Amino acid sequence: MFSQLGDRLKDTFKNLTGRGRLTEENISDALREVRKALLEADVALPVAKAFLERVRDRAIGQEVLSSLSPGQAVIKIVHDELVTLMGQENESLNLATRPPAVILLAGLQGAGKTTTAAKLARFLSERQKKRVLLTSVDVYRPAAVEQLRQLAAKLEVEFRTEGERPSSIVEDALQHARTRAFDVLIIDTAGRLHVDDQMMTELAAIYQQVTPVETLFVVDSMAGQDAVRSAAAFDAALALTGVVLTKTDGDARGGAALSIRSVTGKPIKFLGVGEATNALEPFHPSRVASRILGMGDVVTLVEDVQRSVDETKAKKIAEKLRKGKSFDLEDFRDQLFQVEKMGGLGGLLEKLPGAAQLPAAVRQQATGGDTIRLIAIINSMTPGERAFPAVIKGSRKRRIAAGSGTEVQEVNRLLKQFAQMQKMMKKMKGKGGLARMMGQLKGGGLPGGGFPF
């Protein structure tokens, strides 16, 4: 979401970090570029103006002018002010109430409320061990109720929508949650293409009926300043407690994330970072600020690894390599599954410190890598072909391509990438293997071109 803004800021600060001494003039020049970057990212003008004034006041003060590395000091100031702008700390859900704690999701049509309801149910049931009940009062959008029902079944979370009117559905779900001792009731509400009186009246009635402990505004991050204006309108009717920004893995410019706290006073509590039901991240301002400035986000990366990596399979592969056995396509497929569970290779790179220094072509290739297609190709192979890929020749390639719905060229590309991966795994066994691998990436990729995934 912040790639364009991050690239602009990094280019601006590159000129500062090479200077042994900063003056008010070159600080002003840098901040002029920062202003352009913020406005291009669709940050609200009053927010951008106040942000730059705070940075300027600190940057021309003693903490920079007396610093041994003034350029780095300015970057730290910008980082700190970005954190302040977005809300200092993560504000978690407040579920400290007599069960069931009711969470009401509101927002415009198409923002991703239904998917977010399922993601939130998974987040609460898996990470906080809560018993969650899902319900939908969207009686207007075709198949909205059925969509949430199917998502709930996939997650093995209970779903209940009984009744024809929103008021009767909510009353039944609330009573069911109380009698069956559910910890949390999540209510997915109806949306419209724009804010209107009918929707607000209905939402206000539901709000009064259930008195939720959390009222979350779900908004498409690509809506830019429209997201901020919509949040203010919903807050006037419902007293929002927080915001969920969806589709942040897309081409959003980041203006909503940087503006919404300052304009509405409401914290961003979660980011939707993908289509999968596990693609929901708590919003940590300091971590997001670090990503924007290319510092990575190791804490989130470690948390992702702890949640997603299958330790048994990881130990099995490590033991194979230790004994000198080859890394085969079964192992490669397992690695692809693990990467996909953590948001894809692009998501991992975004969190690695220093990854922003990789060539743009390498980062673009990683972001655009379709691991699902690679997995489909490997699934179309026989066990023997996965163990001994050297036997895969012309007719086998055509069969594999047809079985996976891909082209022969894609099968060839996978086999080439796998051969590179095998070489990389051999190098990783030796002392300093990881350092050598990163050196190759900074040089433009692995030997022969391409990226391991």
C-alpha positions in Angstrom: 0.0 0.0 0.0 2.8 2.4 0.8 5.3 1.4 -1.9 5.0 4.6 -4.0 5.1 6.9 -0.9 8.0 4.9 0.6 10.0 5.1 -2.6 9.6 8.9 -2.9 10.6 9.4 0.8 13.6 7.1 0.4 14.8 9.0 -2.6 14.4 12.3 -0.8 16.3 11.2 2.3 19.1 9.6 0.3 20.3 13.2 -0.5 20.3 14.1 3.2 22.1 11.1 4.6 25.2 11.8 2.5 25.6 15.3 4.1 27.9 15.9 7.0 26.0 19.0 8.0 22.4 20.1 7.4 21.2 23.7 7.0 17.8 25.1 7.2 17.8 25.5 3.4 18.4 21.8 2.5 16.0 20.7 5.2 13.4 22.9 3.6 14.2 21.4 0.2 13.7 17.9 1.5 10.5 18.8 3.2 9.2 20.3 0.0 9.7 16.9 -1.6 8.1 15.1 1.4 5.0 17.4 1.0 4.7 16.4 -2.7 5.0 12.7 -1.7 2.3 13.0 0.9 -0.2 14.9 -1.4 0.5 12.4 -4.2 -0.4 9.6 -1.6 -3.8 11.4 -1.1 -3.0 12.5 2.5 -5.5 15.3 3.5 -3.9 18.7 3.0 -4.5 19.9 6.7 -2.9 16.6 7.9 0.1 17.0 5.6 0.6 20.6 6.6 0.5 19.9 10.3 2.8 16.9 9.9 5.4 18.9 8.0 5.3 21.8 10.5 6.1 19.4 13.4 8.9 17.8 11.4 10.4 21.2 10.5 10.3 22.5 14.1 12.2 19.4 15.3 14.6 19.2 12.3 16.0 22.7 12.6 16.4 22.3 16.3 19.4 21.1 18.2 18.6 17.4 18.0 19.5 17.5 14.3 22.1 20.3 13.9 24.2 18.9 16.8 23.9 15.3 15.6 26.9 13.3 14.3 24.7 11.9 11.5 22.1 14.7 10.9 20.5 12.9 7.9 19.7 9.8 10.0 18.4 12.1 12.7 15.9 13.7 10.2 14.7 10.2 9.2 14.1 9.3 12.8 12.1 12.5 13.3 10.0 11.6 10.3 9.5 8.1 11.6 8.4 9.4 15.0 6.0 11.9 13.5 4.5 9.2 11.2 3.9 7.1 14.3 2.3 10.0 16.1 0.1 10.7 13.0 -1.2 7.1 12.9 -1.8 6.7 16.6 1.3 5.8 18.6 0.3 2.2 19.7 -1.9 -0.6 18.5 -5.4 -0.3 20.0 -6.7 -3.8 20.4 -10.4 -4.8 20.6 -12.0 -4.0 23.9 -13.9 -7.2 24.8 -14.0 -6.6 28.5 -17.7 -6.9 29.1 -20.2 -9.6 30.1 -20.4 -12.1 27.2 -21.4 -12.0 24.5 -19.3 -9.0 23.5 -21.0 -7.6 20.4 -18.9 -6.3 17.4 -20.8 -4.3 14.8 -19.3 -3.9 11.4 -20.4 -1.0 9.3 -19.4 0.5 5.9 -20.2 1.1 2.3 -21.0 -1.7 -0.1 -18.0 -3.3 -1.7 -15.6 -2.3 1.2 -15.2 -5.9 2.3 -17.4 -6.1 5.4 -18.5 -9.8 4.9 -14.9 -11.0 4.3 -13.7 -8.9 7.2 -16.4 -10.5 9.5 -15.0 -13.9 8.7 -11.4 -12.8 9.1 -12.2 -11.3 12.5 -14.0 -14.5 13.5 -10.9 -16.5 12.6 -8.6 -14.0 14.4 -10.6 -14.1 17.6 -11.1 -17.9 17.6 -7.5 -18.9 16.7 -5.4 -16.2 18.4 -7.6 -15.4 21.4 -9.4 -18.7 21.8 -12.9 -17.0 21.8 -16.1 -18.8 20.9 -17.5 -16.7 18.1 -21.0 -16.5 16.6 -21.4 -14.8 13.1 -24.6 -13.3 11.9 -25.6 -11.2 8.9 -28.4 -8.6 8.6 -27.7 -7.8 5.0 -31.1 -8.8 3.6 -30.7 -6.6 0.5 -27.6 -7.8 -1.3 -28.2 -11.1 -3.1 -26.3 -14.0 -1.6 -24.7 -11.9 1.1 -26.0 -14.1 3.9 -25.0 -17.3 2.0 -21.5 -15.9 1.5 -20.9 -15.4 5.2 -22.6 -18.8 5.9 -20.1 -20.6 3.6 -17.1 -18.7 5.1 -18.2 -19.6 8.6 -18.5 -23.3 7.6 -15.0 -23.2 6.1 -13.7 -21.7 9.4 -15.8 -24.1 11.5 -17.3 -21.0 13.2 -21.0 -21.1 14.1 -23.3 -18.9 11.9 -26.9 -18.0 12.6 -29.3 -15.8 10.7 -32.9 -16.4 11.5 -35.7 -13.9 10.5 -36.6 -11.6 7.7 -36.0 -8.1 9.2 -32.6 -6.9 10.6 -34.2 -6.2 14.0 -35.5 -9.8 14.4 -32.3 -11.4 13.0 -30.2 -9.4 15.6 -32.5 -10.2 18.5 -32.4 -13.9 17.7 -28.6 -14.0 17.2 -28.1 -12.1 20.5 -30.4 -14.5 22.4 -28.7 -17.5 20.9 -25.2 -16.2 21.8 -26.4 -15.7 25.4 -28.0 -19.1 25.9 -25.1 -21.0 24.2 -22.4 -19.1 26.1 -20.6 -17.5 23.1 -17.8 -15.0 23.9 -18.3 -12.8 20.9 -21.1 -12.0 18.5 -20.0 -10.4 15.2 -22.7 -8.6 13.2 -22.3 -8.0 9.4 -24.5 -5.1 8.4 -25.8 -4.0 5.0 -24.0 -1.3 3.0 -25.0 1.1 0.2 -23.0 2.6 -2.7 -23.0 5.9 -0.8 -24.1 7.2 2.6 -27.9 7.7 2.8 -30.5 8.3 5.4 -32.2 4.9 5.1 -28.9 3.0 5.8 -28.0 5.3 8.7 -31.4 4.9 10.3 -31.2 1.1 10.1 -27.7 1.1 11.5 -28.6 3.4 14.4 -31.6 1.1 15.2 -29.3 -2.0 15.3 -26.8 -0.1 17.4 -29.4 0.9 20.0 -30.7 -2.7 20.0 -27.4 -4.5 20.7 -25.2 -1.7 22.3 -22.0 -3.1 20.8 -18.7 -2.9 22.7 -16.9 -2.4 19.3 -18.3 -0.6 16.3 -15.8 -0.9 13.5 -16.0 1.0 10.2 -14.8 -1.2 7.4 -13.4 0.9 4.5 -11.6 0.2 1.2 -8.1 1.8 1.5 -8.1 2.6 -2.2 -11.0 5.1 -1.5 -8.4 7.7 -0.4 -10.0 10.9 1.1 -13.5 9.5 0.4 -12.7 6.9 3.1 -12.0 9.7 5.6 -15.2 11.5 4.8 -17.3 8.3 5.0 -15.7 7.5 8.4 -16.7 10.9 9.7 -20.3 10.4 8.5 -20.6 7.0 10.1 -19.1 8.2 13.3 -21.7 10.9 13.6 -24.4 8.2 13.5 -22.8 5.3 15.4 -20.0 6.5 17.6 -17.3 4.4 16.0 -14.6 2.7 18.1 -12.2 1.9 15.3 -11.5 1.4 11.6 -10.5 -1.6 9.5 -8.7 -0.8 6.3 -9.2 -3.4 3.6 -7.4 -4.2 0.4 -4.1 -2.8 1.6 -2.3 -5.4 -0.5 -3.4 -3.6 -3.6 -2.4 -0.3 -5.2 -3.8 2.0 -2.5 -1.6 5.1 -2.1 -1.8 5.1 1.7 -3.5 8.5 2.2 -6.4 7.0 4.2 -4.1 5.3 6.7 -2.2 8.5 7.3 -5.2 10.8 7.5 -8.0 8.9 9.1 -6.8 9.1 12.7 -6.1 12.8 12.6 -9.4 13.7 10.9 -11.8 11.4 12.8 -9.9 10.7 16.0 -10.7 7.0 15.5 -7.8 4.4 15.6 -7.1 2.0 12.8 -7.4 -1.4 14.5 -6.8 -3.8 11.6 -5.4 -4.0 8.1 -6.9 -6.4 5.5 -3.8 -7.6 3.7 -5.2 -10.2 1.3 -8.2 -12.3 0.2 -7.5 -15.3 2.5 -9.3 -15.5 5.9 -6.0 -15.3 7.8 -5.0 -12.1 6.0 -5.9 -9.7 8.8 -3.1 -7.9 10.7 -3.5 -5.7 13.9 -2.4 -2.2 13.0 0.8 -1.1 14.7 1.7 2.5 13.8 5.4 2.1 14.5 5.7 -1.0 12.4 3.9 0.6 9.5 6.1 3.7 9.7 9.2 1.5 9.6 7.9 -0.2 6.4 7.2 3.2 4.8 10.7 4.3 5.4 12.2 1.0 4.2 13.3 -0.2 7.6 11.4 -3.4 7.5 9.1 -5.0 10.1 11.0 -7.8 11.7 8.5 -8.1 14.7 5.5 -8.8 12.4 7.6 -11.1 10.2 8.6 -13.2 13.3 4.9 -13.3 14.4 3.9 -14.5 10.9 6.5 -17.2 10.9 5.5 -18.4 14.4 1.9 -18.7 13.3 2.3 -20.0 9.8 5.4 -22.2 9.6 4.9 -25.9 10.1 7.8 -26.7 12.4 7.6 -30.5 11.7 8.1 -29.9 8.0 10.8 -27.3 8.5 12.8 -29.7 10.7 12.3 -32.5 8.1 13.7 -30.4 5.3 16.6 -29.2 7.5 17.4 -32.8 8.5 17.4 -33.8 4.8 19.8 -31.1 3.9 22.0 -31.9 6.9 22.3 -35.5 5.8 23.3 -34.4 2.3 20.0 -35.4 0.6 18.7 -33.2 -2.2 16.0 -30.6 -2.0 13.2 -31.9 -4.2 9.9 -30.5 -5.7 7.9 -31.9 -2.8 10.0 -29.7 -0.5 9.7 -26.8 -2.9 5.9 -27.1 -2.8 5.9 -27.1 1.0 8.0 -23.9 1.0 5.6 -22.3 -1.5 2.6 -23.2 0.8 4.4 -21.6 3.8 5.2 -18.5 1.8 1.6 -18.2 0.6 0.3 -18.5 4.2 2.5 -15.5 5.2 1.2 -13.2 2.4 3.4 -14.2 -0.5 7.0 -13.4 -1.2 6.1 -9.7 -1.8 4.7 -9.5 1.7 7.8 -11.1 3.2 10.1 -8.8 1.3 8.2 -5.7 2.6 9.0 -6.8 6.1 12.7 -7.5 5.7 15.1 -4.7 6.7 17.1 -3.6 3.7 14.8 -5.2 1.1 14.0 -1.7 -0.1 17.5 -1.5 -1.4 17.0 -4.4 -3.8 16.7 -3.5 -7.5 13.2 -2.5 -8.5 13.1 -5.4 -11.0 13.7 -7.9 -8.3 11.1 -6.4 -6.0 8.6 -6.3 -8.8 9.2 -9.9 -9.7 8.7 -11.0 -6.1 5.5 -9.0 -5.8 4.1 -10.4 -9.0 5.0 -14.0 -8.3 2.0 -16.3 -8.5 2.8 -19.0 -6.0 -0.7 -20.6 -6.4 0.1 -21.3 -10.1 3.5 -22.8 -9.2 1.8 -25.1 -6.6 -0.8 -26.2 -9.3 2.1 -27.1 -11.7 3.8 -29.2 -9.0 0.5 -30.9 -8.0 0.1 -32.0 -11.7 3.4 -33.9 -11.5 3.7 -37.6 -10.5 5.6 -38.4 -7.2 8.4 -39.7 -9.3 8.6 -36.4 -11.3 8.7 -34.4 -8.1 11.5 -36.5 -6.7 13.5 -36.6 -10.0 12.6 -33.5 -12.0 15.4 -34.3 -14.5 13.0 -36.9 -16.2 10.5 -34.1 -17.1 10.9 -33.7 -20.9 8.7 -32.5 -23.7 5.7 -34.8 -23.5 5.7 -34.7 -19.7 5.8 -30.9 -19.7 2.8 -30.8 -22.1 0.9 -33.1 -19.8 1.8 -31.1 -16.7 0.8 -27.8 -18.3 -2.5 -29.2 -19.4 -3.3 -30.7 -16.0 -2.5 -27.4 -14.2 -4.1 -25.0 -16.7 -0.8 -23.4 -17.5 1.5 -23.1 -20.5 4.6 -25.2 -21.2 6.7 -22.0 -20.8 5.5 -21.7 -17.2 6.5 -25.3 -16.5 10.0 -24.5 -17.9 10.2 -21.4 -15.8 9.3 -23.3 -12.7 11.9 -26.0 -13.4 14.5 -23.3 -13.9 13.6 -21.5 -10.7 13.7 -24.8 -8.8 17.2 -25.5 -10.1 18.2 -22.1 -8.8 16.5 -22.9 -5.5 18.5 -26.2 -5.2 21.7 -24.3 -5.7 20.7 -21.7 -3.1 19.8 -24.4 -0.5 23.3 -25.9 -1.0 24.9 -22.6 -0.4 22.8 -22.0 2.7 24.3 -25.0 4.3 27.8 -23.4 4.5 29.1 -20.7 6.7 27.9 -17.2 5.6 25.3 -18.8 3.2 22.6 -16.3 3.9 24.9 -13.3 3.5 26.0 -14.7 0.1 22.4 -15.1 -1.0 21.4 -11.5 -0.1 24.5 -10.3 -1.9 23.3 -12.1 -5.1 19.8 -10.5 -4.7 21.3 -7.0 -4.4 23.2 -7.7 -7.5 20.0 -8.3 -9.4 18.9 -11.8 -8.7 20.1 -15.4 -8.5 22.6 -16.8 -11.0 20.9 -17.0 -14.4 18.3 -14.4 -13.4 14.9 -14.8 -11.7 13.8 -15.1 -8.1 13.6 -18.3 -6.1 9.8 -18.3 -6.0 
